[in-house]
């Protein structure tokens, strides 16, 4: 564990664990699918570009020459922000990692509940070798104290062991855990 976080902040606990999850899986040579992240970034960048261009035009040309572009730009920005919010809540749904391992496609979505120091991980695996294209999904959970010390340090080994013993595709890739 390199950096200390507040062990009383659910957001810090979840974000630290989410980051460790991605690092762990990439370290096991899982192929990550970033397509949903790419869409989110594209929407965000387009929104920022619209705001930046309108600001620069207004700064350089003045309000009188740019006011006819302000309303359409604000509407476009609002629509893009609505699309961004929809994308994060309805499409991504808390996905922390989405990838592929030996032909099996899987995604991991995390969440916490208010005042509950438990990490909830929804696992979805699609294994074409079974002849079914529909994913099997289940939820695993563990208290953050399983891998976080009382003073706020992340300990990787118990976290990795929990994942490897709970999710077959990860356990197959990391036999030592």
RAVEN-V287706 format. One record per helix or strand of 3 or more residues. SS is the DSSP state (2 for helix, 1 for strand). FROM is the first residue (numbers start at 0). LEN is the number of residues. Records with the same first field share a line. If there is no record, write none. Layout:
SS = FROM-LEN, FROM-LEN
//
This chain:
2 = 9-18, 34-27, 62-30, 127-3, 143-3, 155-11, 167-6
1 = 94-7, 103-10, 115-12, 135-8
//
